[in-house]
């Protein structure tokens, strides 16, 4: 689990998160994250829950997320 919601995080989501191959939950909601969702998130083959709600993310949803067969819940709302 990586739970970093409401921590006033700023900047881009690091692409290196894709190296956390055993990660099942990524919760980065309610921060000030910017730019796009890195395609490397698609390498998190065990990811079941992704919450990037209420940030400042722009751009499309990476197609790589569609290959995450364990992904059960995705929250991307309240981004521009």
DSSP file (Angstrom, degrees, kcal/mol; ACC not computed):
  #  RESIDUE AA STRUCTURE BP1 BP2  ACC     N-H-->O    O-->H-N    N-H-->O    O-->H-N    TCO  KAPPA ALPHA  PHI   PSI    X-CA   Y-CA   Z-CA
    1    1 A X              0   0    0      0, 0.0     2,-0.4     0, 0.0    25,-0.2   0.000 360.0 360.0 360.0 138.2    0.0    0.0    0.0
    2    2 A X  E     +a   26   0A   0     23,-2.2    25,-2.8     0, 0.0     2,-0.7  -0.890 360.0 176.1-129.1 102.0    1.1    3.5   -0.8
    3    3 A X  E     +a   27   0A   0     -2,-0.4    25,-0.2    23,-0.2    23,-0.1  -0.888  18.1 146.0-113.3 102.1   -1.3    5.9    0.9
    4    4 A X    >   +     0   0    0     23,-3.0     3,-0.6    -2,-0.7     5,-0.3  -0.100  21.3 147.0-128.6  34.4   -0.2    9.6    0.5
    5    5 A X  T 3   +     0   0    0      1,-0.2    25,-0.2    22,-0.2    26,-0.1  -0.382  66.6  13.4 -71.7 150.8   -3.5   11.4    0.3
    6    6 A X  T 3  S+     0   0    0     23,-1.9    -1,-0.2     1,-0.1    25,-0.2   0.869  85.9 124.6  53.2  45.7   -3.9   14.9    1.6
    7    7 A X  S <  S-     0   0    0     -3,-0.6    24,-0.1    22,-0.3    -1,-0.1   0.228  78.9-115.0-116.0  12.6   -0.1   15.4    2.0
    8    8 A X        +     0   0    0     22,-0.5     2,-0.1     1,-0.2    23,-0.1   0.824  51.2 175.7  56.6  33.3    0.3   18.6   -0.1
    9    9 A X        -     0   0    0     -5,-0.3    23,-3.0    21,-0.1     2,-0.3  -0.478   8.3-166.4 -68.1 140.6    2.4   16.7   -2.6
   10   10 A X  E     +d   32   0B   0     -2,-0.1    23,-0.2    21,-0.1     2,-0.2  -0.917  37.6  29.7-130.2 154.5    3.3   18.9   -5.6
   11   11 A X  E    S-d   33   0B   0     21,-1.1    23,-2.4    -2,-0.3     2,-0.1  -0.533  94.1 -23.6 100.2-165.8    4.7   18.2   -9.0
   12   12 A X  E     -d   34   0B   0     21,-0.2     2,-0.5    -2,-0.2    23,-0.1  -0.437  64.8-103.4 -82.7 154.9    4.5   15.2  -11.4
   13   13 A X        -     0   0    0     21,-0.6     2,-0.1    23,-0.5    25,-0.1  -0.687  48.6-112.8 -72.8 124.0    3.7   11.7  -10.4
   14   14 A X    >   -     0   0    0     -2,-0.5     3,-1.7     1,-0.2     4,-0.2  -0.376  11.8-142.8 -65.3 132.6    7.2   10.0  -10.6
   15   15 A X  G >  S+     0   0    0      1,-0.3     3,-2.0     2,-0.2    -1,-0.2   0.748  94.9  78.2 -64.2 -22.2    7.4    7.4  -13.3
   16   16 A X  G >  S+     0   0    0      1,-0.3     3,-2.2     2,-0.2    -1,-0.3   0.671  70.7  81.6 -63.2 -16.2    9.5    5.3  -10.9
   17   17 A X  G X  S+     0   0    0     -3,-1.7     3,-1.9     1,-0.3    -1,-0.3   0.815  78.2  71.2 -57.4 -27.6    6.3    4.3   -9.2
   18   18 A X  G <  S+     0   0    0     -3,-2.0    -1,-0.3     1,-0.3    -2,-0.2   0.661  86.0  65.9 -62.3 -15.9    6.1    1.7  -12.0
   19   19 A X  G <  S+     0   0    0     -3,-2.2     2,-2.0     1,-0.2    -1,-0.3   0.574  74.2  91.4 -82.2  -9.7    9.0   -0.1  -10.4
   20   20 A X    X   +     0   0    0     -3,-1.9     3,-2.2    -4,-0.2    -1,-0.2  -0.490  55.2 172.3 -84.9  70.6    6.9   -1.0   -7.3
   21   21 A X  T 3  S+     0   0    0     -2,-2.0    25,-0.6     1,-0.3    -1,-0.2   0.674  70.2  50.2 -61.4 -22.5    5.8   -4.3   -8.9
   22   22 A X  T 3  S+     0   0    0     -3,-0.2    -1,-0.3    23,-0.1     2,-0.1   0.429  78.9 127.2 -94.7   0.9    4.0   -5.6   -5.8
   23   23 A X    <   +     0   0    0     -3,-2.2    23,-0.3    -6,-0.2     3,-0.1  -0.378  27.2 171.4 -65.0 129.4    2.0   -2.5   -5.1
   24   24 A X        +     0   0    0      1,-0.3    24,-3.1    23,-0.2    25,-1.9   0.673  65.7  38.2-108.8 -27.1   -1.7   -3.2   -4.8
   25   25 A X  E     - b   0  49A   0     23,-0.2   -23,-2.2    22,-0.2     2,-0.5  -0.989  56.0-179.2-133.1 125.3   -3.1    0.2   -3.6
   26   26 A X  E     +ab   2  50A   0     23,-2.6    25,-2.6    -2,-0.4     2,-0.6  -0.959   7.7 175.9-124.8 111.8   -2.0    3.6   -4.8
   27   27 A X  E     +ab   3  51A   0    -25,-2.8   -23,-3.0    -2,-0.5   -22,-0.2  -0.907  18.6 147.2-123.9 101.0   -3.8    6.5   -3.1
   28   28 A X        +     0   0    0     23,-2.8     3,-0.3    -2,-0.6     5,-0.2  -0.010  28.5 145.7-121.1  26.0   -2.5    9.9   -4.1
   29   29 A X        +     0   0    0     22,-0.3   -23,-1.9     1,-0.2   -22,-0.3  -0.196  54.5  23.3 -67.9 156.5   -5.8   11.8   -3.8
   30   30 A X  S    S+     0   0    0     23,-2.6   -22,-0.5   -25,-0.2    -1,-0.2   0.895  91.9 111.6  56.5  51.7   -6.2   15.4   -2.7
   31   31 A X  S    S-     0   0    0     23,-0.6    -1,-0.2    -3,-0.3   -21,-0.1  -0.474  79.3-100.5-124.6-160.1   -2.7   16.7   -3.4
   32   32 A X  E     +d   10   0B   0    -23,-3.0   -21,-1.1    -2,-0.2     2,-0.2  -0.297  57.7 156.8-123.4  46.9   -1.4   19.2   -6.0
   33   33 A X  E     -d   11   0B   0    -23,-0.2    23,-2.5    -5,-0.2   -21,-0.2  -0.510  20.5-167.5 -76.4 141.9   -0.1   16.7   -8.5
   34   34 A X  E     +de  12  56B   0    -23,-2.4   -21,-0.6    -2,-0.2    23,-0.2  -0.652  37.7  29.0-125.3 177.4    0.3   18.0  -12.1
   35   35 A X  E    S- e   0  57B   0     21,-0.6    23,-3.4    -2,-0.2     2,-0.2  -0.374  95.8 -31.1  71.1-144.7    0.8   17.0  -15.7
   36   36 A X        -     0   0    0     21,-0.2     2,-0.5    -2,-0.1   -23,-0.5  -0.561  61.8 -95.2-106.9 166.7   -0.3   13.5  -16.9
   37   37 A X        -     0   0    0     23,-0.5    25,-0.1    21,-0.3     2,-0.1  -0.714  52.4-115.3 -75.9 123.6   -0.6   10.1  -15.4
   38   38 A X    >   -     0   0    0     -2,-0.5     3,-1.8     1,-0.1     4,-0.2  -0.357   9.5-133.8 -66.5 139.9    2.6    8.3  -16.2
   39   39 A X  G >  S+     0   0    0      1,-0.3     3,-2.1     2,-0.2    -1,-0.1   0.759 100.0  76.9 -62.3 -23.8    2.3    5.3  -18.5
   40   40 A X  G >  S+     0   0    0      1,-0.3     3,-2.2     2,-0.2    -1,-0.3   0.692  74.1  77.6 -63.2 -18.0    4.6    3.4  -16.2
   41   41 A X  G X  S+     0   0    0     -3,-1.8     3,-1.9     1,-0.3    -1,-0.3   0.824  82.3  69.5 -58.0 -28.6    1.6    3.0  -13.8
   42   42 A X  G <  S+     0   0    0     -3,-2.1    -1,-0.3     1,-0.3    -2,-0.2   0.581  85.8  66.6 -66.1  -9.7    0.6    0.3  -16.3
   43   43 A X  G <  S+     0   0    0     -3,-2.2     2,-1.9     1,-0.1    -1,-0.3   0.494  71.8  98.2 -87.2  -4.3    3.5   -1.8  -15.1
   44   44 A X    X   +     0   0    0     -3,-1.9     3,-2.1     1,-0.2    -1,-0.1  -0.537  50.0 174.0 -84.7  76.0    1.9   -2.2  -11.6
   45   45 A X  T 3  S+     0   0    0     -2,-1.9    25,-0.4     1,-0.3    -1,-0.2   0.673  74.1  49.3 -63.8 -19.1    0.5   -5.7  -12.5
   46   46 A X  T 3  S+     0   0    0    -25,-0.6    -1,-0.3   -23,-0.3     2,-0.2   0.427  79.3 128.4 -96.8   0.2   -0.8   -6.2   -8.9
   47   47 A X    <   +     0   0    0     -3,-2.1   -23,-0.2     1,-0.2   -22,-0.2  -0.376  21.2 162.8 -64.9 126.0   -2.6   -2.9   -8.6
   48   48 A X        +     0   0    0    -24,-3.1    24,-2.6     1,-0.3    25,-1.9   0.637  64.9  37.6-111.8 -26.0   -6.2   -3.3   -7.5
   49   49 A X  E     +bc  25  73A   0    -25,-1.9   -23,-2.6    23,-0.2     2,-0.4  -0.989  57.8 176.9-137.9 125.3   -7.0    0.3   -6.4
   50   50 A X  E     +bc  26  74A   0     23,-2.5    25,-2.5    -2,-0.4     2,-0.5  -0.984   1.6 177.4-130.5 120.2   -5.9    3.6   -7.9
   51   51 A X  E     +bc  27  75A   0    -25,-2.6   -23,-2.8    -2,-0.4   -22,-0.3  -0.942  19.3 151.0-128.1 111.0   -7.1    6.9   -6.5
   52   52 A X        +     0   0    0     23,-3.1     3,-0.3    -2,-0.5     5,-0.2  -0.011  31.8 151.1-119.9  24.0   -5.8   10.1   -8.1
   53   53 A X        +     0   0    0     22,-0.3   -23,-2.6     1,-0.2   -22,-0.3  -0.190  55.0  16.2 -60.8 145.2   -8.9   12.1   -7.3
   54   54 A X  S    S+     0   0    0     23,-2.4   -23,-0.6   -25,-0.2    25,-0.2   0.931  91.8 114.0  58.8  57.3   -8.8   15.9   -6.7
   55   55 A X  S    S-     0   0    0     23,-0.4    25,-0.2    -3,-0.3    -1,-0.1  -0.405  78.1 -99.1-125.3-153.6   -5.4   16.8   -8.1
   56   56 A X  E     +e   34   0B   0    -23,-2.5   -21,-0.6    -2,-0.2     2,-0.2  -0.189  62.7 150.4-127.5  39.6   -4.4   19.0  -11.1
   57   57 A X  E     -e   35   0B   0     -5,-0.2     2,-0.3   -23,-0.2   -21,-0.2  -0.487  21.6-173.1 -77.7 143.0   -3.7   16.2  -13.6
   58   58 A X        +     0   0    0    -23,-3.4   -21,-0.3    -2,-0.2     2,-0.1  -0.790  36.9  46.3-128.3 171.2   -4.3   16.8  -17.3
   59   59 A X  S    S-     0   0    0     -2,-0.3     3,-0.0   -23,-0.1     2,-0.0  -0.262  87.0 -45.2  88.8-177.9   -4.3   14.7  -20.5
   60   60 A X        -     0   0    0      1,-0.1     2,-0.5    -2,-0.1   -23,-0.5  -0.200  59.3 -91.8 -84.2 174.9   -5.8   11.4  -21.2
   61   61 A X        -     0   0    0    -25,-0.1    -1,-0.1     1,-0.1    -2,-0.0  -0.784  50.3-111.0 -85.7 124.9   -6.0    8.1  -19.3
   62   62 A X    >   -     0   0    0     -2,-0.5     3,-1.7     1,-0.2     4,-0.4  -0.314  14.3-135.6 -60.0 135.0   -3.0    6.0  -20.4
   63   63 A X  G >  S+     0   0    0      1,-0.3     3,-1.5     2,-0.2     4,-0.3   0.761  99.7  75.9 -61.2 -24.0   -4.1    2.9  -22.4
   64   64 A X  G >  S+     0   0    0      1,-0.3     3,-1.5     2,-0.2    -1,-0.3   0.774  81.6  67.9 -60.3 -26.2   -1.7    0.9  -20.3
   65   65 A X  G X  S+     0   0    0     -3,-1.7     3,-1.6     1,-0.3    -1,-0.3   0.829  89.5  65.2 -62.5 -29.4   -4.2    1.1  -17.4
   66   66 A X  G <  S+     0   0    0     -3,-1.5    -1,-0.3    -4,-0.4    -2,-0.2   0.653  94.3  59.3 -67.2 -15.1   -6.4   -1.1  -19.5
   67   67 A X  G <  S+     0   0    0     -3,-1.5     2,-1.4    -4,-0.3    -1,-0.3   0.452  75.3 103.5 -92.5  -1.1   -3.9   -4.0  -19.2
   68   68 A X    X   -     0   0    0     -3,-1.6     3,-1.4    -4,-0.2    -1,-0.1  -0.667  49.3-177.0 -84.7  93.2   -4.0   -4.1  -15.4
   69   69 A X  T 3  S+     0   0    0     -2,-1.4    -1,-0.2     1,-0.3   -23,-0.1   0.678  78.4  52.9 -69.5 -19.0   -6.2   -7.2  -15.0
   70   70 A X  T 3  S+     0   0    0    -25,-0.4     2,-0.4   -23,-0.2    -1,-0.3   0.523  78.7 117.6 -91.1  -6.1   -6.3   -6.9  -11.2
   71   71 A X    <   +     0   0    0     -3,-1.4   -23,-0.2     1,-0.2   -22,-0.2  -0.478  27.6 160.1 -69.8 119.1   -7.5   -3.3  -11.2
   72   72 A X        +     0   0    0    -24,-2.6     2,-0.4    -2,-0.4   -23,-0.2   0.684  60.9  32.9-110.0 -27.8  -10.9   -3.1   -9.6
   73   73 A X  E     +c   49   0A   0    -25,-1.9   -23,-2.5     2,-0.0     2,-0.4  -0.988  56.8 176.5-142.1 126.0  -11.4    0.5   -8.6
   74   74 A X  E     -c   50   0A   0     -2,-0.4     2,-0.5   -25,-0.2   -23,-0.2  -0.997   4.8-173.9-131.2 128.4  -10.1    3.7  -10.3
   75   75 A X  E     +c   51   0A   0    -25,-2.5   -23,-3.1    -2,-0.4   -22,-0.3  -0.971  22.6 147.6-124.4 116.8  -10.9    7.2   -9.1
   76   76 A X        +     0   0    0     -2,-0.5     3,-0.3   -25,-0.2   -21,-0.1   0.221  31.6 130.5-127.6  10.1   -9.8   10.1  -11.3
   77   77 A X        +     0   0    0      1,-0.2   -23,-2.4   -24,-0.1   -22,-0.2  -0.101  53.5  38.9 -69.8 167.0  -12.5   12.6  -10.8
   78   78 A X  S    S+     0   0    0      1,-0.3   -23,-0.4   -25,-0.2     2,-0.3   0.855  82.3 120.9  58.7  42.0  -12.0   16.3   -9.9
   79   79 A X              0   0    0     -3,-0.3    -1,-0.3   -25,-0.2   -23,-0.2  -0.917 360.0 360.0-119.5 153.3   -9.0   16.8  -12.2
   80   80 A X              0   0    0     -2,-0.3   -22,-0.1   -23,-0.2   -21,-0.1   0.549 360.0 360.0 -59.7 360.0   -9.1   19.5  -15.0
